[in-house]
């Protein structure tokens, strides 16, 4: 399951010198991540030391600071008390990063991040806590037998890149994991990297829909991979994608089994091309690759129907095609993927 860790900089109120638009972006970012707490397809974590670090840095509790900030900048769109409670709710309800990943702490020094992610905090308390989390995430990505590759660190807007290189002298790790592999110890530098995102869009762009599809054990994983694919496809076409707007499709009773059979054939990039075909189908694009699924071999044979539902055949590549139902209610039911010599379409309704 994809997961994220929220850095304390996302919760801490912007300084009084912040622009009005930056303050509004801060609130909207909090709302985005709070909404994801209840989503079944993503796990959100926070350092178990986050509140303590914010108190030591003098940026928590938030409400009084937010009242001064909102008053100074004329923010009337949001209530300072409500936003403060929202941030406090995230702190209280978000599970602990260290407990879930079973690395309680790391003793490290001489930490270097490229680009310089650690500079987004001006105070030593929050910068030190960020450095600790960054090293742990880099270890999880680079030095586990089962690397944690689908995890991103949520940070406030900065001028760096989504991939951050991490170098450090690591002296000791407090962990109950049994899958850590040997890594360099001082004077050798530990080297790894992490993924960062500043907003929901960047988080989705960090996700690998092919990996999620291949790891899926049920329809929820396939649905997520398709939504990610559609989201990215819309961005390619300069369309502003709304995550909740990507809907209107489902998978038929035979799809999972037949797709897995095709994948076992070892055709390179089949999953990637299939996801593109599914995204094109959802958005009704590349219709030159779509033909009516007919009841017989002749071009004049009628289109196959299931009540008022119409059967369609879309070419994925030269070897495979997608069969789907265009349902009477406007939704799409993905029926099967198969080689070009397979002409049946499963009826599941």
C-alpha positions in Angstrom: 0.0 0.0 0.0 1.4 3.5 -0.8 2.2 5.5 2.3 3.4 9.0 3.3 5.0 10.6 6.3 4.0 14.2 7.1 6.9 16.4 8.2 6.3 18.9 11.0 6.8 21.8 8.5 3.5 21.0 7.0 1.7 21.6 10.3 3.6 24.5 11.6 2.0 27.9 10.8 3.7 30.0 8.2 5.6 33.1 9.5 4.0 36.5 9.7 6.1 37.5 6.6 4.3 34.9 4.5 2.2 36.0 1.5 -1.6 35.7 1.7 -1.6 33.0 -1.1 1.0 31.0 0.8 -1.2 31.0 3.9 -4.2 29.8 1.9 -2.1 27.1 0.3 -1.0 26.0 3.8 -4.6 25.5 4.9 -5.6 23.7 1.7 -2.7 21.4 2.1 -3.8 20.5 5.6 -7.3 19.8 4.2 -5.9 17.5 1.5 -3.9 15.3 3.9 -6.7 15.2 6.5 -9.0 13.9 3.8 -6.6 11.1 3.1 -6.7 9.8 6.6 -9.9 7.9 5.9 -8.9 6.6 2.5 -8.4 2.8 2.4 -5.7 2.8 -0.3 -3.0 5.0 1.4 -1.4 5.0 4.8 -0.4 8.3 6.5 2.2 8.5 9.2 3.9 11.1 11.4 6.9 11.0 13.6 6.0 10.0 17.2 8.2 12.9 18.3 6.5 15.5 16.1 4.4 17.2 18.8 7.4 17.3 21.2 9.6 18.8 18.5 7.0 21.5 17.7 6.6 22.4 21.3 10.4 22.7 21.8 10.5 24.9 18.7 7.8 27.1 20.0 5.4 26.5 17.1 2.8 24.5 19.0 0.0 24.9 20.0 -1.1 26.5 16.8 -4.3 28.4 17.4 -3.0 31.6 18.9 -0.3 31.9 16.2 -2.9 31.3 13.5 -5.2 33.9 14.9 -2.4 36.5 14.7 -1.5 35.4 11.2 -5.1 35.3 9.8 -5.8 38.8 11.4 -2.6 40.3 10.0 -3.3 39.0 6.5 -7.0 39.5 6.4 -7.8 35.8 6.0 -11.6 35.4 6.2 -12.0 32.2 4.1 -11.0 30.0 7.1 -11.4 30.2 10.8 -8.1 30.1 12.8 -9.6 27.9 15.6 -10.9 25.4 13.0 -7.6 25.2 11.2 -5.7 24.8 14.5 -8.0 21.9 15.5 -7.4 20.4 12.1 -3.7 20.4 12.6 -4.0 19.1 16.1 -6.3 16.3 14.8 -3.6 15.3 12.3 -1.1 15.1 15.2 -3.4 13.0 17.4 -4.9 10.6 14.8 -2.0 10.0 12.5 -0.2 6.6 13.4 3.4 6.7 14.4 6.0 6.2 11.6 8.5 4.5 13.8 6.1 2.0 15.2 4.8 0.9 11.8 8.2 0.6 10.1 9.8 -0.9 13.2 12.8 1.5 13.3 12.6 3.4 16.6 15.6 5.6 16.1 18.9 6.1 14.3 22.1 7.6 15.5 23.7 9.5 12.7 25.7 12.6 12.0 27.2 14.6 9.1 23.9 14.3 7.2 23.9 15.8 3.8 20.8 16.1 1.5 21.0 17.0 -2.2 19.1 19.2 -2.9 19.3 20.7 0.6 16.0 19.5 2.1 17.1 20.1 5.7 17.3 23.9 5.1 13.5 24.2 4.9 13.5 24.4 8.7 15.1 27.5 10.2 15.1 26.1 13.8 17.4 23.3 15.0 14.6 21.3 16.8 12.5 20.7 13.6 15.5 20.4 11.4 17.0 17.7 13.6 13.8 15.8 13.6 13.5 16.0 9.9 17.1 14.8 9.5 16.3 11.7 11.6 13.2 10.8 9.6 15.0 11.4 6.3 17.8 8.9 7.3 15.3 6.3 8.4 13.3 6.6 5.1 16.5 6.3 3.1 17.4 3.1 5.0 14.0 1.7 4.3 14.3 2.4 0.6 17.9 1.3 0.1 19.0 -1.2 2.7 16.1 -3.6 3.3 15.7 -7.0 1.6 12.1 -5.8 0.8 12.7 -2.1 0.1 9.9 0.3 0.9 9.8 2.1 -2.4 6.2 3.4 -2.4 6.7 5.8 0.5 6.9 9.6 0.2 7.8 12.4 2.7 5.3 15.3 2.6 7.1 18.6 3.0 6.1 22.3 2.6 6.7 24.0 -0.7 10.4 24.3 -1.5 12.6 24.7 -4.6 14.1 21.2 -4.5 13.3 18.1 -6.5 11.0 15.1 -5.7 14.1 12.8 -5.4 16.5 13.8 -2.6 19.9 12.1 -2.2 20.9 11.3 1.4 24.4 10.9 2.7 25.2 10.3 6.4 27.5 8.6 8.9 25.2 6.1 10.5 26.5 4.7 13.8 23.6 2.7 15.2 19.9 1.8 14.5 17.3 0.9 17.1 15.1 -1.6 15.3 13.1 -4.8 15.5 13.3 -5.4 11.7 15.0 -8.6 10.5 15.4 -7.7 6.9 18.1 -5.0 7.1 21.2 -5.7 5.0 24.7 -4.6 5.7 25.4 -0.9 5.0 28.4 1.3 5.3 29.5 2.4 8.7 31.8 5.3 9.6 34.2 6.5 8.2 32.3 5.3 5.1 29.2 7.3 4.1 25.8 5.7 4.0 24.1 6.7 0.6 20.5 6.5 -0.2 17.6 8.6 -1.4 14.0 9.5 -0.6 10.9 10.7 -2.4 9.3 14.0 -1.4 6.0 15.7 -2.3 4.6 19.1 -1.6 1.0 18.4 -2.5 -1.5 15.7 -3.5 -0.6 16.0 -7.2 3.1 15.3 -6.5 2.2 12.4 -4.3 0.2 10.8 -7.1 3.0 11.4 -9.6 5.4 9.6 -7.3 3.2 6.5 -7.3 4.1 3.6 -9.7 0.8 2.4 -11.0 2.5 -0.7 -12.7 4.0 -1.8 -9.4 0.6 -1.3 -7.6 -1.2 -3.3 -10.3 1.3 -6.2 -10.2 1.1 -6.3 -6.4 -2.7 -6.2 -6.3 -4.5 -9.1 -4.7 -8.0 -7.8 -5.2 -10.0 -5.3 -7.2 -9.1 -2.4 -4.9 -5.5 -2.5 -6.1 -6.6 -2.6 -9.7 -8.9 0.4 -9.2 -6.1 2.4 -7.6 -3.7 1.6 -10.4 -6.3 2.7 -13.0 -7.1 5.9 -11.1 -3.4 6.8 -11.0 -3.1 6.1 -14.7 -6.1 8.3 -15.6 -4.8 11.0 -13.3 -1.4 11.1 -15.0 -3.0 10.8 -18.5 -5.1 13.8 -17.9 -2.1 15.8 -16.7 -0.4 14.8 -20.0 -3.3 16.4 -21.8 -3.1 19.6 -19.7 -6.4 18.7 -18.0 -6.7 19.5 -14.3 -7.5 16.1 -12.7 -9.8 15.8 -9.7 -9.1 12.6 -7.9 -12.7 12.1 -6.8 -13.8 12.8 -10.4 -12.1 9.6 -11.7 -14.9 7.1 -11.5 -17.5 5.4 -13.6 -15.6 2.1 -14.2 -15.5 -1.3 -12.6 -14.0 -4.8 -13.3 -16.0 -7.8 -14.4 -15.9 -11.1 -12.6 -13.4 -12.7 -15.0 -11.0 -9.8 -15.5 -8.5 -10.4 -12.7 -8.0 -14.1 -13.5 -7.6 -13.6 -17.2 -5.3 -10.6 -16.9 -3.0 -12.5 -14.6 -2.9 -15.4 -17.1 -1.8 -12.9 -19.8 0.8 -11.4 -17.5 2.3 -14.9 -16.9 3.1 -15.0 -20.6 5.9 -12.6 -20.0 5.1 -10.1 -22.7 7.2 -7.0 -21.9 5.4 -3.9 -20.7 1.9 -5.5 -21.1 0.7 -4.1 -17.7 1.9 -0.6 -18.7 0.1 -0.8 -22.1 -3.0 -2.2 -20.5 -3.2 0.6 -18.0 -2.9 3.1 -20.8 -5.7 1.3 -22.7 -7.9 1.4 -19.6 -7.2 5.1 -19.1 -8.0 5.9 -22.7 -11.3 3.9 -22.3 -12.3 5.8 -19.2 -11.6 9.1 -20.9 -12.9 8.0 -24.4 -9.6 8.7 -26.1 -7.8 7.0 -29.0 -11.1 5.8 -30.4 -9.4 4.6 -33.6 -8.3 1.5 -31.6 -11.9 0.7 -30.6 -14.2 -1.5 -32.6 -17.6 -3.1 -31.9 -17.4 -6.6 -30.4 -19.6 -8.4 -32.9 -21.6 -11.6 -32.5 -19.8 -13.2 -35.4 -16.7 -12.9 -37.6 -18.3 -10.8 -40.3 -18.0 -7.0 -40.4 -21.8 -6.9 -40.9 -22.6 -9.0 -37.9 -24.5 -7.1 -35.2 -22.7 -5.7 -32.1 -22.9 -8.0 -29.1 -25.4 -6.7 -26.5 -26.1 -7.6 -22.9 -29.5 -6.1 -22.5 -28.8 -2.4 -23.2 -25.0 -2.8 -22.6 -22.8 -2.7 -25.7 -19.7 -4.8 -26.1 -16.5 -3.2 -27.4 -13.0 -4.4 -28.3 -10.0 -2.1 -27.9 -6.5 -2.9 -29.3 -3.8 -2.8 -26.5 -1.0 -3.7 -29.0 -0.5 -6.0 -31.9 -0.9 -9.1 -29.7 -3.5 -8.2 -27.0 -6.9 -6.6 -26.8 -9.3 -5.3 -24.2 -13.0 -6.3 -24.1 -15.3 -4.1 -22.2 -19.0 -3.3 -21.7 -20.3 0.2 -22.2 -23.2 0.0 -19.8 -26.6 1.6 -20.2 -26.0 3.8 -17.2 -22.9 5.3 -18.8 -20.3 3.3 -16.8 -17.6 1.0 -18.1 -17.2 -2.6 -17.1 -13.8 -4.0 -18.0 -14.5 -7.5 -19.0 -11.2 -9.1 -20.0 -7.8 -8.8 -21.6 -6.7 -11.5 -24.0 -4.7 -12.4 -27.1 -6.1 -11.4 -30.5 -7.4 -14.9 -31.2 -9.7 -14.8 -28.2 -13.1 -13.3 -29.2 -15.4 -14.1 -26.3 -16.5 -11.5 -23.7 -17.5 -12.6 -20.2 -21.0 -11.8 -19.1 -21.1 -11.0 -15.4 -24.4 -9.1 -15.0 
